[in-house]
């Protein structure tokens, strides 16, 4: 793609086991079904090495390659080893998708859906919250909030 596009960016945050992955997967499914190109960035917030498949491209990365990839029939796997690739990766995503869903990264300042389990502790000091609730009990309300937010963002960017 030669034209730079600016995708909508939405974070989904919450503590471990709050339903982030399920919510992001469901949101991705709905947005894709509506014809949107969706990209997802997941924060590996638990520390340690990523659990990557042992492939030739991974062996190249382990040998010191900063970028390593394998391209197959209709898909590409890219391993990017650098100190801070978040902004670089986000910029690349914005050129290729309509919406970027970021799972995690509580301290980033993009619009957020905050997920909590009923009776559990809520993340504090998160900014730019557009919706908050239980990923199961409040799923429909949260999805509607995201839809309204997207409509508002699309209108304001025109």
PyMOL commands that set and color helices and strands:
alter all, ss='L'
color gray80, all
select helices_A, chain A and resi 20-33+56-62+86-94+139-156
alter helices_A, ss='H'
color red, helices_A
select strands_A, chain A and resi 8-14+38-42+67-72+75-80+99-103+112-115+129-133
alter strands_A, ss='S'
color yellow, strands_A
deselect
rebuild
show_as cartoon
